[in-house]
Amino acid sequence: MSIQIYALTDPHTDNIRYIGKANNAEKRLKTHILDSRRRNTPVYCWLRKLLDLGTVPGLVILREVEQNEWIEAERELIFFHRATGARLLNLAEGGDQPFCSKEQRAENGRRTIEKICSDPERKRIWQLKLRLSQALSKGHCNEATKGKMREAARKRPDLFGCWANI
């Protein structure tokens, strides 16, 4: 299975702003766009600015490599583009960095749950999303649940992303 090392480019200047890896770079771009609504790393802040202007970044496949070669290839490309003056938004040098320990992931999960549970509306929306995703994964979802989701999405579109149009 090959891995794509891709670049997100500024749509106005064509300058490379981010380098990443994916099994399918086009799908990964879509998840970057969805994630930009709730994450605050430099690449997601940049994506939000582009989206606010009604545009999206360009996508360029820099290299396709075998599964066991992607870490080295991504690091090499990030190093090369930084050395040539690219203002990359990558936080890490590539590969599987930054490593997030099991303890850190658990702490991040606890903080997320605390945030959800501290706001009754956010908790209700989270529960609705969970029930809907479970129903959809089983191949069915009743109209009452869809109606509740639509109502909640109208009230809090910032919490819904792609769910807002269900």
C-alpha positions in Angstrom: 0.0 0.0 0.0 1.5 3.4 -1.0 1.4 6.5 1.2 1.1 10.0 -0.2 3.2 12.8 1.1 1.2 15.9 0.2 1.5 19.7 0.5 -1.2 22.2 1.2 -0.5 25.3 -0.8 -1.7 28.9 -0.5 -4.4 29.4 -3.2 -3.2 33.0 -3.8 0.6 32.4 -4.0 0.9 28.7 -4.6 3.5 28.6 -1.8 3.6 25.4 0.2 2.3 26.0 3.8 1.9 22.5 5.2 3.3 19.0 4.4 1.6 15.8 5.6 1.0 12.2 4.9 -2.1 10.3 4.0 -3.4 7.1 2.4 -5.7 9.4 0.4 -4.7 13.1 0.3 -8.0 14.4 -1.0 -9.9 12.7 1.9 -7.3 14.0 4.3 -7.8 17.6 3.0 -11.5 17.2 3.8 -10.8 16.1 7.4 -8.3 19.0 7.8 -11.2 21.4 6.8 -13.6 19.7 9.2 -11.0 19.7 12.0 -10.2 23.4 11.4 -13.5 24.3 13.1 -12.4 22.9 16.5 -8.6 22.8 16.5 -6.2 25.7 17.0 -2.9 24.7 15.6 -1.3 27.0 13.1 -2.4 25.0 10.1 -6.0 25.0 11.3 -6.1 28.7 12.0 -4.7 29.3 8.5 -7.4 27.0 7.0 -10.1 28.9 8.9 -8.9 32.2 7.4 -9.0 30.7 3.9 -12.5 29.3 4.5 -13.7 32.7 5.8 -12.4 34.1 2.5 -14.4 31.5 0.6 -11.4 29.5 -0.6 -9.5 26.3 0.2 -5.8 25.4 -0.1 -4.4 23.7 -3.1 -3.3 20.1 -2.8 -0.2 18.7 -4.3 1.1 15.2 -4.1 4.8 15.6 -3.5 5.7 11.9 -3.4 4.2 8.4 -3.1 6.1 6.0 -1.0 5.8 2.5 0.4 4.3 2.2 3.9 7.7 1.6 5.6 9.2 4.7 3.9 6.8 7.5 4.7 8.4 8.8 8.0 11.8 9.4 6.3 10.2 10.8 3.2 8.0 13.3 5.1 10.9 14.4 7.3 13.1 14.9 4.2 10.5 17.0 2.4 9.7 19.2 5.5 13.5 19.7 6.0 14.0 20.5 2.3 11.2 23.0 2.1 12.1 24.7 5.3 15.7 25.0 4.1 14.6 26.7 0.9 12.6 29.3 2.8 9.1 27.9 2.9 7.0 29.2 5.8 5.6 25.9 6.8 2.9 25.6 9.4 4.0 22.1 10.5 4.7 22.0 14.3 6.9 18.9 14.0 9.8 17.9 11.9 7.7 15.1 10.3 7.2 11.4 10.8 5.2 10.4 13.9 6.0 13.5 15.9 4.9 14.9 18.2 4.5 11.7 20.1 1.5 11.8 22.4 1.8 9.3 25.3 -1.0 7.1 26.4 -1.2 9.2 29.6 -1.5 12.4 27.6 -4.2 11.0 25.4 -6.1 9.9 28.5 -5.7 13.4 30.0 -6.9 15.0 26.8 -9.9 12.7 26.8 -10.7 13.7 30.4 -10.5 17.4 29.6 -12.8 16.9 26.6 -15.4 15.0 28.6 -15.3 17.7 31.4 -15.9 20.4 28.8 -18.8 18.5 27.3 -20.4 17.7 30.6 -20.0 21.2 32.0 -22.4 22.6 29.4 -25.9 20.9 29.3 -26.5 22.0 25.7 -23.1 20.7 24.5 -23.7 17.4 26.4 -27.1 17.0 24.8 -25.6 17.6 21.3 -22.8 15.1 22.0 -25.3 12.5 23.1 -27.4 13.1 19.9 -24.4 12.8 17.7 -23.4 9.6 19.4 -26.9 8.1 19.0 -27.1 9.2 15.4 -23.7 7.8 14.5 -24.6 4.5 16.1 -27.9 4.4 14.2 -26.3 5.3 10.9 -23.6 2.6 11.4 -26.4 0.0 11.8 -28.0 1.3 8.6 -31.0 3.1 10.0 -31.9 6.3 11.7 -35.4 7.5 12.5 -36.7 10.9 11.4 -37.3 12.0 15.0 -33.5 11.7 15.8 -32.7 13.5 12.5 -35.1 16.3 13.4 -33.5 16.7 16.9 -30.1 17.0 15.2 -31.3 19.6 12.7 -32.8 21.6 15.6 -29.7 21.5 17.6 -27.5 22.3 14.6 -29.5 25.4 14.0 -28.9 26.5 17.5 -25.2 25.6 17.7 -23.7 25.3 14.2 -20.2 25.8 15.8 -20.5 22.3 17.4 -21.8 20.4 14.4 -19.5 20.8 11.3 -20.7 18.3 8.7 -23.6 17.1 10.9 -25.4 20.5 10.4 -26.8 19.4 7.1 -28.0 15.9 8.0 
